[in-house]
Amino acid sequence: MITKLIRTLMGRPPAKSKAKKGSSATQYKAKRLGVDSSNISRAAYSVAQTLQNKGFTGLLVGGAVRDLMLGMRPKDFDVATNATPEEVKRLFRRAFIIGRRFRIVHVMEGSETIEVTTFRAAPQAQGQTQGQTQGQAQMTGRSGRVLDDNDFGSQSEDAGRRDFTVNALYYDPVAEVIYDYFDGVADVKAKMLRMIGDPLTRYREDPVRILRALRFAAKLNFKLDHASETPIRGAANLLKDVPEARLFMEFMKLVMSGQALACLQALHQYGLHRVLWRELAAIVDTPSAFVEAVLYATDQRVQNDQSVSPGFLLAGLCWDAFDQRWQALIAGGELPMPALHQAADEVFAQKLGQFGVQRKIESDMREIWDLQARLQKTTGKMPLRMVEHPRFRAGYDFLLLRAQSGNAPAALAQWWTDFYHGDEDARSNLLQPLKKTSSTNVRRRRKKKASSEISPALSSAE
């Protein structure tokens, strides 16, 4: 009903046969769907236009088209074309072919990187079709997961390879026309997330689609249709076949989507958190107030188009485990700083070892934890040195979230807030009581020294 209504409003005839759906596209004038062309980056437009000027197809595709229809300005733009990766590379001065399983081209236009993909052919279950060579065949594993995906095809075949109907929309930014093969326009309007083809088969082809389904549903506030939702719980074990580095990347996309709490709740609902990251179970099953504060703060930053640090986020998710081990080592007689470094080593080995976290992220996490120890000291010259530390703001923000959730003294967070934002006089006043205390201690030491000089026997006895 919704599809027919939209086609009527857009001046398009209703689909005659569901069986033929996907073989040809319904065309819509983008402006009539509410697309604002000013939301398209110059780089994306330029890449598509260049391809068209050279006789190739050049269309925006995927999430960018969906977001344009939703009135959003996309953060990333992908372009689809019938040109091969080698042909694309020859058209642009700064273009690089990347990937092996799925070869794509990164085109550098100014400060932007536009991802250009060649139309893919429909998947072949046997790995080779009549007329194809062994090198051209698309290979799949025993589970149905696609292992090689460089068999090129038509635009309609490429649309059928997309995961969800709302991501199978193509937009010609020059002609300002949207091509819709699977009623994706209607699904965007209905806020429905629907898998193209048989959902279980598509999940087997690429198990990460399970995580993408939950992320898109949470991020866009869309509802998964029944057919796409039903197999998820039973297909969860497919994620075990996905390389851990890719799982980590998809996990970070979930928690940096702007709807981290909703995504983690969805993982918990379908029992995926235990499969995705074994240590995530404890975090999701009984999240601490601090973890919730970190996730909420991350969501707010993403929604406000502010940068988000993966290191800061992971430092927050792993803080409880780290802090418990740190305090246990101190209680066992270790000095605070050596205990801190040992606790960090153990957390990385036990909690994050399976992912092989990038060194930059690990370094950021260690520095943030290290600063939590150093920020406990508000005497002497330490505060002045701390505010000059290149990672001070991250450590300070981390402390504020800890105080907000009852994980750190509120008075300590307030002191650092006053000191950080204060001018020279304000900082001097904050340190003044400490200086008086220091002077009193000096006088006491001098008095004790004088007494020992008068009564050496008493001093030695002591």
DRENSEVO-704359 format. One record per residue (C-alpha): residue number from 1; residue in three letters; x, y, z. Coordinates in nm, 4 decimals. Example, Ala and Ser with C-alpha at 12.3 -4.5 7.8 and 13.67 -1.06 7.14 Angstrom:
BEGIN
     i    aa       east      north         up
     1   ALA     1.2300    -0.4500     0.7800
     2   SER     1.3670    -0.1060     0.7140
END
This chain:
BEGIN
     i    aa       east      north         up
     1   MET     0.0000     0.0000     0.0000
     2   ILE     0.2771     0.2447     0.0945
     3   THR     0.4726     0.1532    -0.2183
     4   LYS     0.1720     0.2112    -0.4429
     5   LEU     0.0976     0.5432    -0.2736
     6   ILE     0.4551     0.6682    -0.3192
     7   ARG     0.4568     0.5624    -0.6841
     8   THR     0.1299     0.7453    -0.7375
     9   LEU     0.2615     1.0631    -0.5722
    10   MET     0.5848     1.0429    -0.7718
    11   GLY     0.3995     0.9852    -1.0963
    12   ARG     0.5307     0.6314    -1.1419
    13   PRO     0.3216     0.3278    -1.2407
    14   PRO     0.2826     0.0487    -0.9824
    15   ALA     0.5051    -0.2577    -1.0084
    16   LYS     0.3444    -0.5189    -1.2301
    17   SER     0.5186    -0.8253    -1.0946
    18   LYS     0.7120    -0.8940    -0.7787
    19   ALA     0.8922    -1.1788    -0.9573
    20   LYS     1.0504    -0.9319    -1.1968
    21   LYS     1.1502    -0.6882    -0.9254
    22   GLY     1.5188    -0.6086    -0.9436
    23   SER     1.5564    -0.6622    -1.3187
    24   SER     1.4748    -0.2979    -1.3916
    25   ALA     1.4743     0.0168    -1.1849
    26   THR     1.1985     0.2572    -1.0995
    27   GLN     1.3197     0.6129    -1.1567
    28   TYR     1.2369     0.9101    -0.9369
    29   LYS     1.3215     1.2749    -0.9664
    30   ALA     1.5406     1.3357    -0.6633
    31   LYS     1.3902     1.6748    -0.5806
    32   ARG     1.0430     1.5206    -0.5549
    33   LEU     1.1814     1.2873    -0.2895
    34   GLY     1.3129     1.5813    -0.0891
    35   VAL     1.6790     1.5442    -0.1858
    36   ASP     1.8757     1.8653    -0.1408
    37   SER     2.1634     1.8631    -0.3917
    38   SER     2.3589     2.1073    -0.1742
    39   ASN     2.4154     1.8190     0.0691
    40   ILE     2.6308     1.6422    -0.1903
    41   SER     3.0027     1.7045    -0.1540
    42   ARG     3.1850     1.8634    -0.4443
    43   ALA     3.4292     1.5747    -0.4524
    44   ALA     3.1559     1.3113    -0.4900
    45   TYR     2.9853     1.5124    -0.7628
    46   SER     3.3161     1.5648    -0.9426
    47   VAL     3.4046     1.1931    -0.9415
    48   ALA     3.0622     1.0917    -1.0743
    49   GLN     3.0697     1.3645    -1.3397
    50   THR     3.4208     1.2706    -1.4545
    51   LEU     3.3175     0.9075    -1.5005
    52   GLN     3.0135     1.0131    -1.7014
    53   ASN     3.2152     1.2533    -1.9161
    54   LYS     3.4483     0.9658    -2.0070
    55   GLY     3.1588     0.7480    -2.1200
    56   PHE     3.1132     0.5426    -1.8024
    57   THR     2.8314     0.5237    -1.5504
    58   GLY     2.8944     0.7254    -1.2369
    59   LEU     2.6317     0.7070    -0.9608
    60   LEU     2.6213     0.7740    -0.5895
    61   VAL     2.5135     0.4591    -0.4114
    62   GLY     2.4260     0.3150    -0.0729
    63   GLY     2.3958     0.4939     0.2565
    64   ALA     2.4661     0.8366     0.1120
    65   VAL     2.1550     0.8176    -0.1089
    66   ARG     1.9479     0.6924     0.1833
    67   ASP     2.0714     0.9752     0.4062
    68   LEU     2.0036     1.2352     0.1357
    69   MET     1.6433     1.1134     0.1223
    70   LEU     1.6238     1.1470     0.5010
    71   GLY     1.7332     1.5106     0.4745
    72   MET     2.0785     1.4404     0.6177
    73   ARG     2.4190     1.5484     0.4890
    74   PRO     2.6147     1.2246     0.4372
    75   LYS     2.9581     1.1989     0.5943
    76   ASP     3.0871     0.9568     0.3304
    77   PHE     3.0088     0.9108    -0.0367
    78   ASP     3.0487     0.5948    -0.2443
    79   VAL     3.0336     0.5933    -0.6222
    80   ALA     2.9369     0.2907    -0.8338
    81   THR     3.0437     0.2525    -1.1960
    82   ASN     3.0702     0.0080    -1.4854
    83   ALA     3.4375     0.1016    -1.5254
    84   THR     3.6873    -0.1557    -1.4009
    85   PRO     3.9217    -0.0598    -1.1144
    86   GLU     4.2073    -0.0188    -1.3643
    87   GLU     3.9966     0.2115    -1.5830
    88   VAL     3.8949     0.4195    -1.2826
    89   LYS     4.2546     0.4502    -1.1681
    90   ARG     4.3613     0.5861    -1.5078
    91   LEU     4.0982     0.8622    -1.4946
    92   PHE     4.2174     1.0277    -1.1748
    93   ARG     4.5531     1.1674    -1.0759
    94   ARG     4.5319     1.0417    -0.7176
    95   ALA     4.3618     0.7044    -0.7242
    96   PHE     4.4636     0.3804    -0.5524
    97   ILE     4.3316     0.0274    -0.5970
    98   ILE     4.2946    -0.1456    -0.2610
    99   GLY     4.1676    -0.4808    -0.1380
   100   ARG     4.1979    -0.8356    -0.2693
   101   ARG     3.8684    -1.0068    -0.1894
   102   PHE     3.6821    -0.6936    -0.2953
   103   ARG     3.8905    -0.4610    -0.5136
   104   ILE     3.7869    -0.0961    -0.4965
   105   VAL     3.9442     0.2379    -0.5845
   106   HIS     4.0054     0.5232    -0.3433
   107   VAL     3.9963     0.8502    -0.5341
   108   MET     4.1475     1.1478    -0.3528
   109   GLU     3.9692     1.4733    -0.4342
   110   GLY     4.0972     1.7605    -0.2234
   111   SER     4.0688     1.6554     0.1395
   112   GLU     3.8056     1.3888     0.0655
   113   THR     3.8394     1.0233    -0.0240
   114   ILE     3.5671     0.8882    -0.2519
   115   GLU     3.5303     0.5106    -0.2667
   116   VAL     3.4594     0.3902    -0.6210
   117   THR     3.3344     0.0349    -0.6787
   118   THR     3.2719    -0.1513    -1.0017
   119   PHE     2.9265    -0.3099    -1.0424
   120   ARG     2.9444    -0.6659    -0.9051
   121   ALA     2.7788    -0.9672    -1.0648
   122   ALA     2.5245    -1.1871    -0.8888
   123   PRO     2.6873    -1.4429    -0.6544
   124   GLN     2.7534    -1.7888    -0.7979
   125   ALA     2.7141    -2.0671    -0.5457
   126   GLN     2.9391    -2.3041    -0.7403
   127   GLY     3.2135    -2.0485    -0.7798
   128   GLN     3.2111    -2.0688    -1.1612
   129   THR     2.9466    -2.0253    -1.4281
   130   GLN     2.9453    -2.1260    -1.7894
   131   GLY     3.1609    -1.8875    -1.9894
   132   GLN     3.3673    -1.7756    -1.6897
   133   THR     3.7321    -1.8561    -1.6399
   134   GLN     3.8667    -1.9864    -1.3122
   135   GLY     4.0163    -1.6435    -1.2398
   136   GLN     3.6843    -1.4665    -1.2982
   137   ALA     3.4762    -1.6952    -1.0797
   138   GLN     3.3431    -1.5758    -0.7495
   139   MET     3.4545    -1.8134    -0.4753
   140   THR     3.2566    -1.9009    -0.1629
   141   GLY     3.3480    -2.0971     0.1479
   142   ARG     3.1694    -2.4014     0.2898
   143   SER     2.9475    -2.1802     0.5057
   144   GLY     2.8450    -1.9744     0.2019
   145   ARG     3.0691    -1.6792     0.2952
   146   VAL     3.2017    -1.4955    -0.0076
   147   LEU     3.5799    -1.5347    -0.0287
   148   ASP     3.6439    -1.3649    -0.3626
   149   ASP     3.4234    -1.0913    -0.5025
   150   ASN     3.5780    -0.9450    -0.8146
   151   ASP     3.3349    -1.0767    -1.0765
   152   PHE     3.1916    -0.7647    -1.2414
   153   GLY     2.8389    -0.7337    -1.3753
   154   SER     2.5522    -0.4963    -1.4520
   155   GLN     2.3953    -0.2251    -1.2408
   156   SER     2.0871    -0.4376    -1.1728
   157   GLU     2.3056    -0.7302    -1.0617
   158   ASP     2.5017    -0.4942    -0.8392
   159   ALA     2.1774    -0.3738    -0.6807
   160   GLY     2.0895    -0.7341    -0.6011
   161   ARG     2.4243    -0.7733    -0.4252
   162   ARG     2.3508    -0.4903    -0.1816
   163   ASP     2.2409    -0.5883     0.1672
   164   PHE     1.9279    -0.3849     0.2375
   165   THR     1.6741    -0.2263     0.0053
   166   VAL     1.7427     0.1185     0.1503
   167   ASN     2.1108     0.0755     0.0610
   168   ALA     2.0414    -0.0361    -0.2973
   169   LEU     1.9457     0.3087    -0.4241
   170   TYR     2.1519     0.4769    -0.6982
   171   TYR     2.1582     0.8512    -0.7528
   172   ASP     2.2782     1.0293    -1.0634
   173   PRO     2.3849     1.3694    -0.9235
   174   VAL     2.4158     1.5183    -1.2719
   175   ALA     2.0681     1.4219    -1.3966
   176   GLU     1.9290     1.4292    -1.0385
   177   VAL     1.7549     1.0939    -1.0784
   178   ILE     1.7267     0.8105    -0.8249
   179   TYR     1.7162     0.4475    -0.9450
   180   ASP     1.5281     0.2026    -0.7226
   181   TYR     1.5345    -0.1727    -0.7929
   182   PHE     1.3814    -0.3147    -0.4743
   183   ASP     1.1279    -0.0622    -0.3409
   184   GLY     1.3970     0.0997    -0.1312
   185   VAL     1.2286     0.4402    -0.1632
   186   ALA     0.9135     0.3039    -0.0024
   187   ASP     1.1170     0.1393     0.2747
   188   VAL     1.2992     0.4655     0.3518
   189   LYS     0.9627     0.6401     0.3825
   190   ALA     0.8284     0.3592     0.6027
   191   LYS     1.1520     0.3482     0.8104
   192   MET     1.1802    -0.0220     0.7361
   193   LEU     1.5041    -0.2196     0.7104
   194   ARG     1.4549    -0.5124     0.4754
   195   MET     1.7161    -0.7560     0.3454
   196   ILE     1.7332    -0.8153    -0.0297
   197   GLY     1.6849    -1.1829    -0.1108
   198   ASP     1.6735    -1.4655     0.1422
   199   PRO     1.8050    -1.3171     0.4703
   200   LEU     1.9739    -1.6349     0.5995
   201   THR     2.1556    -1.6858     0.2703
   202   ARG     2.2703    -1.3246     0.2721
   203   TYR     2.3903    -1.3531     0.6318
   204   ARG     2.5882    -1.6643     0.5357
   205   GLU     2.7490    -1.4788     0.2443
   206   ASP     2.8726    -1.2140     0.4859
   207   PRO     2.7957    -1.2631     0.8577
   208   VAL     2.8899    -0.9013     0.9301
   209   ARG     2.5549    -0.8110     0.7731
   210   ILE     2.3994    -0.9274     1.1008
   211   LEU     2.5849    -0.6509     1.2857
   212   ARG     2.5105    -0.4004     1.0112
   213   ALA     2.1399    -0.4789     1.0421
   214   LEU     2.1407    -0.3988     1.4137
   215   ARG     2.3579    -0.0886     1.3657
   216   PHE     2.1428     0.0591     1.0905
   217   ALA     1.8222    -0.0151     1.2799
   218   ALA     1.9534     0.1637     1.5892
   219   LYS     2.1257     0.4490     1.4092
   220   LEU     1.8376     0.5302     1.1739
   221   ASN     1.5606     0.4386     1.4164
   222   PHE     1.4340     0.1893     1.1562
   223   LYS     1.2502    -0.1333     1.2264
   224   LEU     1.3816    -0.4657     1.0982
   225   ASP     1.1174    -0.6480     0.8982
   226   HIS     1.0168    -0.9911     1.0313
   227   ALA     1.1910    -1.1933     0.7606
   228   SER     1.5227    -1.0129     0.8164
   229   GLU     1.5051    -1.0316     1.1957
   230   THR     1.3998    -1.3944     1.2429
   231   PRO     1.7271    -1.5704     1.1412
   232   ILE     1.9599    -1.3444     1.3402
   233   ARG     1.9680    -1.5395     1.6640
   234   GLY     2.0242    -1.8703     1.4860
   235   ALA     2.2911    -1.7210     1.2583
   236   ALA     2.4975    -1.5700     1.5406
   237   ASN     2.7598    -1.8480     1.5285
   238   LEU     2.8447    -1.7448     1.1731
   239   LEU     3.0326    -1.4525     1.3254
   240   LYS     3.2923    -1.6967     1.4570
   241   ASP     3.4207    -1.7390     1.1011
   242   VAL     3.4823    -1.3657     1.0561
   243   PRO     3.8442    -1.2471     1.1020
   244   GLU     3.8881    -1.0884     1.4432
   245   ALA     4.0307    -0.7665     1.2987
   246   ARG     3.7125    -0.7170     1.0963
   247   LEU     3.4939    -0.7988     1.3956
   248   PHE     3.6787    -0.5355     1.5960
   249   MET     3.6240    -0.2794     1.3209
   250   GLU     3.2513    -0.3586     1.3091
   251   PHE     3.2275    -0.3438     1.6875
   252   MET     3.3828     0.0024     1.6845
   253   LYS     3.1308     0.1096     1.4195
   254   LEU     2.8535    -0.0066     1.6516
   255   VAL     2.9725     0.1883     1.9533
   256   MET     3.0648     0.4952     1.7464
   257   SER     2.7369     0.5040     1.5536
   258   GLY     2.5779     0.7697     1.7721
   259   GLN     2.3508     0.5034     1.9229
   260   ALA     2.6020     0.2977     2.1208
   261   LEU     2.3665     0.2137     2.4063
   262   ALA     2.0922     0.1008     2.1671
   263   CYS     2.3415    -0.1081     1.9675
   264   LEU     2.4762    -0.2844     2.2760
   265   GLN     2.1237    -0.3503     2.3968
   266   ALA     2.0448    -0.5052     2.0578
   267   LEU     2.3559    -0.7246     2.0791
   268   HIS     2.2400    -0.8386     2.4218
   269   GLN     1.8843    -0.9001     2.2987
   270   TYR     2.0018    -1.1430     2.0296
   271   GLY     2.2854    -1.2946     2.2330
   272   LEU     2.5494    -1.1637     1.9937
   273   HIS     2.7680    -0.9923     2.2532
   274   ARG     2.9105    -1.3243     2.3726
   275   VAL     3.0027    -1.4232     2.0188
   276   LEU     3.1341    -1.0862     1.9066
   277   TRP     3.3663    -1.0212     2.2008
   278   ARG     3.3826    -1.2636     2.4912
   279   GLU     3.4714    -0.9847     2.7346
   280   LEU     3.1760    -0.7774     2.6174
   281   ALA     2.9357    -1.0047     2.8017
   282   ALA     3.0239    -0.8665     3.1452
   283   ILE     3.0069    -0.5099     3.0182
   284   VAL     2.6666    -0.5520     2.8539
   285   ASP     2.5019    -0.7866     3.1049
   286   THR     2.5638    -0.5545     3.4008
   287   PRO     2.6965    -0.2209     3.2708
   288   SER     2.8368     0.0061     3.5388
   289   ALA     2.7239     0.3650     3.5769
   290   PHE     3.0619     0.4720     3.4430
   291   VAL     3.0352     0.2604     3.1259
   292   GLU     2.6884     0.4019     3.0631
   293   ALA     2.8252     0.7540     3.1120
   294   VAL     3.1044     0.6894     2.8598
   295   LEU     2.8622     0.5486     2.6014
   296   TYR     2.6182     0.8342     2.6505
   297   ALA     2.8948     1.0937     2.6161
   298   THR     3.0171     0.9212     2.2990
   299   ASP     2.6670     0.9228     2.1521
   300   GLN     2.6316     1.2922     2.2262
   301   ARG     2.9599     1.3754     2.0528
   302   VAL     2.8691     1.1751     1.7420
   303   GLN     2.5254     1.3335     1.7239
   304   ASN     2.6845     1.6786     1.7550
   305   ASP     2.9326     1.5998     1.4739
   306   GLN     3.2256     1.6108     1.7170
   307   SER     3.5269     1.3849     1.6880
   308   VAL     3.5355     1.0618     1.8861
   309   SER     3.8518     0.8859     2.0009
   310   PRO     3.8471     0.5036     1.9785
   311   GLY     4.1154     0.4971     2.2490
   312   PHE     3.9041     0.7052     2.4880
   313   LEU     3.5992     0.4862     2.4284
   314   LEU     3.7841     0.1589     2.4785
   315   ALA     3.9615     0.2980     2.7843
   316   GLY     3.6160     0.3621     2.9278
   317   LEU     3.4739     0.0204     2.8387
   318   CYS     3.7746    -0.1555     2.9948
   319   TRP     3.8201     0.0798     3.2890
   320   ASP     3.6338    -0.1264     3.5490
   321   ALA     3.8401    -0.4379     3.4768
   322   PHE     4.1600    -0.2328     3.4739
   323   ASP     4.0788    -0.0408     3.7934
   324   GLN     3.9879    -0.3554     3.9864
   325   ARG     4.3159    -0.5202     3.8923
   326   TRP     4.5140    -0.2018     3.9609
   327   GLN     4.3701    -0.1656     4.3118
   328   ALA     4.4249    -0.5357     4.3828
   329   LEU     4.7924    -0.5076     4.2925
   330   ILE     4.8328    -0.2021     4.5161
   331   ALA     4.6594    -0.3855     4.8003
   332   GLY     4.9081    -0.6674     4.7452
   333   GLY     5.2016    -0.4343     4.8091
   334   GLU     5.2862    -0.3004     4.4625
   335   LEU     5.3636     0.0694     4.4231
   336   PRO     5.0871     0.2600     4.2395
   337   MET     5.2642     0.3288     3.9078
   338   PRO     5.4237    -0.0145     3.8583
   339   ALA     5.0871    -0.1643     3.9539
   340   LEU     4.9165     0.0556     3.6956
   341   HIS     5.1438    -0.0619     3.4138
   342   GLN     5.1099    -0.4262     3.5139
   343   ALA     4.7302    -0.3964     3.5285
   344   ALA     4.7266    -0.2381     3.1821
   345   ASP     4.9424    -0.5198     3.0424
   346   GLU     4.7058    -0.7802     3.1838
   347   VAL     4.3943    -0.6070     3.0482
   348   PHE     4.5382    -0.5892     2.6987
   349   ALA     4.6416    -0.9535     2.7093
   350   GLN     4.3170    -1.0859     2.8571
   351   LYS     4.0474    -0.8469     2.7335
   352   LEU     4.1699    -0.7159     2.4000
   353   GLY     4.4327    -0.9677     2.2938
   354   GLN     4.1982    -1.1412     2.0489
   355   PHE     4.1599    -0.8220     1.8435
   356   GLY     4.5193    -0.7090     1.8106
   357   VAL     4.4302    -0.3465     1.8848
   358   GLN     4.6285    -0.0892     1.6858
   359   ARG     4.9285     0.0548     1.8673
   360   LYS     4.7912     0.4092     1.8451
   361   ILE     4.4693     0.3065     2.0201
   362   GLU     4.6593     0.1077     2.2831
   363   SER     4.8911     0.4026     2.3472
   364   ASP     4.5943     0.6380     2.3914
   365   MET     4.4293     0.4005     2.6372
   366   ARG     4.7454     0.3618     2.8450
   367   GLU     4.7996     0.7390     2.8605
   368   ILE     4.4417     0.8044     2.9726
   369   TRP     4.4736     0.5444     3.2506
   370   ASP     4.8147     0.6801     3.3470
   371   LEU     4.6693     1.0308     3.3765
   372   GLN     4.4037     0.9095     3.6199
   373   ALA     4.6839     0.8297     3.8638
   374   ARG     4.8696     1.1551     3.8030
   375   LEU     4.5557     1.3678     3.8355
   376   GLN     4.5205     1.2509     4.1944
   377   LYS     4.8145     1.4733     4.2836
   378   THR     4.7265     1.8424     4.3290
   379   THR     5.0452     1.9569     4.5029
   380   GLY     5.3694     2.1198     4.4007
   381   LYS     5.4423     2.1827     4.0339
   382   MET     5.2571     1.8746     3.9111
   383   PRO     4.9280     2.0560     3.8256
   384   LEU     5.1098     2.3138     3.6113
   385   ARG     5.2937     2.0383     3.4250
   386   MET     4.9772     1.8363     3.3824
   387   VAL     4.7758     2.1047     3.2019
   388   GLU     5.0591     2.1208     2.9443
   389   HIS     5.0433     1.7454     2.8823
   390   PRO     4.9332     1.6738     2.5216
   391   ARG     4.6723     1.4240     2.6441
   392   PHE     4.5587     1.6236     2.9463
   393   ARG     4.2164     1.7088     2.8030
   394   ALA     4.1391     1.3416     2.7366
   395   GLY     4.2476     1.2456     3.0883
   396   TYR     4.0548     1.5363     3.2392
   397   ASP     3.7360     1.4502     3.0477
   398   PHE     3.7766     1.0897     3.1592
   399   LEU     3.8048     1.2048     3.5211
   400   LEU     3.4889     1.4153     3.4851
   401   LEU     3.2927     1.1125     3.3633
   402   ARG     3.4276     0.9067     3.6511
   403   ALA     3.3201     1.1726     3.9001
   404   GLN     2.9815     1.2071     3.7315
   405   SER     2.9159     0.8347     3.7784
   406   GLY     3.0555     0.8165     4.1332
   407   ASN     3.3774     0.6444     4.0274
   408   ALA     3.6026     0.9330     4.1388
   409   PRO     3.5748     1.2065     4.4066
   410   ALA     3.3594     1.4959     4.2866
   411   ALA     3.5845     1.7374     4.4809
   412   LEU     3.8882     1.6234     4.2805
   413   ALA     3.7091     1.6784     3.9502
   414   GLN     3.5923     2.0220     4.0646
   415   TRP     3.9442     2.1190     4.1723
   416   TRP     4.0831     2.0310     3.8303
   417   THR     3.7974     2.2128     3.6589
   418   ASP     3.8741     2.5297     3.8563
   419   PHE     4.2461     2.4931     3.7963
   420   TYR     4.2167     2.4147     3.4240
   421   HIS     3.9834     2.7041     3.3467
   422   GLY     4.1357     2.9480     3.5941
   423   ASP     4.3732     3.2322     3.5137
   424   GLU     4.7168     3.2702     3.6758
   425   ASP     4.5782     3.4276     3.9936
   426   ALA     4.3071     3.1667     4.0307
   427   ARG     4.5592     2.8860     3.9917
   428   SER     4.7895     3.0504     4.2422
   429   ASN     4.5069     3.0738     4.4945
   430   LEU     4.4222     2.7077     4.4447
   431   LEU     4.7818     2.6148     4.5149
   432   GLN     4.8265     2.8670     4.8019
   433   PRO     4.6865     2.6477     5.0832
   434   LEU     4.9203     2.3764     4.9672
   435   LYS     5.2173     2.6142     4.9851
   436   LYS     5.1265     2.7103     5.3445
   437   THR     5.1116     2.3470     5.4405
   438   SER     5.4472     2.2958     5.2755
   439   SER     5.5979     2.5920     5.4695
   440   THR     5.4630     2.4577     5.7991
   441   ASN     5.6275     2.1230     5.7282
   442   VAL     5.9592     2.3001     5.6587
   443   ARG     5.9407     2.4874     5.9923
   444   ARG     5.8678     2.1617     6.1725
   445   ARG     6.1667     1.9929     6.0080
   446   ARG     6.3940     2.2877     6.1057
   447   LYS     6.2707     2.2748     6.4684
   448   LYS     6.3315     1.9008     6.4795
   449   LYS     6.6819     1.9488     6.3368
   450   ALA     6.7628     2.2102     6.5992
   451   SER     6.6443     1.9789     6.8797
   452   SER     6.8624     1.6995     6.7513
   453   GLU     7.1649     1.9285     6.7510
   454   ILE     7.1009     2.0194     7.1181
   455   SER     7.0356     1.6609     7.2283
   456   PRO     7.2335     1.4261     6.9999
   457   ALA     7.1892     1.1387     7.2408
   458   LEU     6.8128     1.1713     7.2192
   459   SER     6.8359     1.1862     6.8393
   460   SER     7.0402     0.8690     6.8156
   461   ALA     6.8082     0.6972     7.0596
   462   GLU     6.5192     0.7819     6.8373
END
